Structure formats: C-alpha cells, structure tokens
Amino acid sequence: MFKTRKDFVFVILAGIFITNAITAELIGGKLIQIGPFVMSIGILPWPIVFLTTDLINEYFGEKGVRNLSIITACLIAYAFLILLVAIGIPAAKGISPVNDEQFHAVFGQSMWIIVGSIIAFLVSQLIDVTVFWFFKNKTGDQKIWLRTTGSTIISQLFDSFIVLGIAFWLPGKINFNTFMTSALTGYTFKLVIAVVLTPLIYFGHHVIKKYLAKE
C-alpha cells in the first residue's frame, strides 16, 4: 500500500495532526474557567498538534508542514461548511434525541469564530515552521529542544491572541480585560505543555528514526 516506510510515517503523523486540529476548532467555542482564569477548551488537543508539527518538520521538511497546514485549513473550512448545512436541516421532532436548538448551541459557531480559527491556525503554523527551520539551520541536528520549544513559544503567542481577538473580542462577546486574561492564560498553558512534551518529542524522534532505519 505504501511504497516506503517514510510514506507510512507521514500518513500517520498527518492523520493525527489533521484530526486534532479540526477537533480543536470544533470545540473552541466553549470557554472554561480555571480558578480566576478563563480560556478556550480548544487548547486541549493542541499539545498533540505541537508534537506532530515538530516531527513532520524534522522528517519531512518545511514544505511538508506548510502544505499540510494549508490542506488542514481547507479541511477546517470544509468541516464548518458541513456543520452549516447540518444546522439548516431540521431535526425530526419527537424522534431526534438532539433538537435544533441544542445542536445549534453546540455547533452553531459564528462566522467570527470560524474566521478567527482559520486565520490563527494558518498564521501560527507558518510562523512555527519558519522559526523551527531558523533554529535548525543554526544548530543542525543538535538541540532538538531549542527548535521545538522555541518555535512553539513564538507561534502560539500569535495564535492565542488572534483567535480570541477575532472570535470573541472584536464582535463584543468579551471585554478587553477578559480577552487579555484569556489569551495570556491560554498562552501560558501552551508554553507549559510545550516544555512538558519535550521528552515525548525526543522519544518520537527515536521511534521514527529506528523505524525508518529498518528500510
């Protein structure tokens, strides 16, 4: 089915990447509160996106991540289009366990959220791949932690503020203070996760390198 082991690895990583990116966008409309802080529940799948982005960067290059990011953005838009059509089709009254109001409340995200999500995703991914390869070109195969963590630190600063700014602050759903607090909280969470994931990135490198060496 696959010509090489490397093709197989790319399909697996791309599948994990796309699934988690789309899931993050679909659940992103829900805000949660941790203590005094508010942030989007959509940040939960992003650690896996970080991990797969770095591994794809490492083994399939800058072009691989850029192309996959554009494809994923198109798939996110497609998912929202399907949801829009599904919302427009009435539920079977008295039969469907989920009525139209409930369905719309969960999946009826506004255009602001859709636009904000797609723009934030594309901008952050393109920044991530640029920063990743800046560090890799400087350090070669050494200091994996520097290029993985460094690219995440910079790219997710933009992502955290862009998505909340466009989706919630500009349309007046949250005030400026809540916007800043939520963005900073989400960004801090992502930074902590990026650091925690560092051993997993090294482990992923080891597993993929060992697997590809058998070919």
Buried (B, 14 or more C-beta within 10 A) or exposed (E): EEEEBBEBBBEEBBEBBBBBBBBBBBBBBEBEEEEEBBBBEBBBBBBBBBBBBBBBBBBBBBEBBBBBBEEBBEBBBEBBEEBBEEBEEEBEEEEEEEBBEEBBEBBBBEEBBBBBBBBBBBBBBBBBBBBBBBBBEEEEEEBBBBBBBBBBBBBBBBBBBBBBBBBBBBEEBBEEEBBBBBBBBBBBBBBEBBBEBBEBBEEBBEEBEEEBEEE
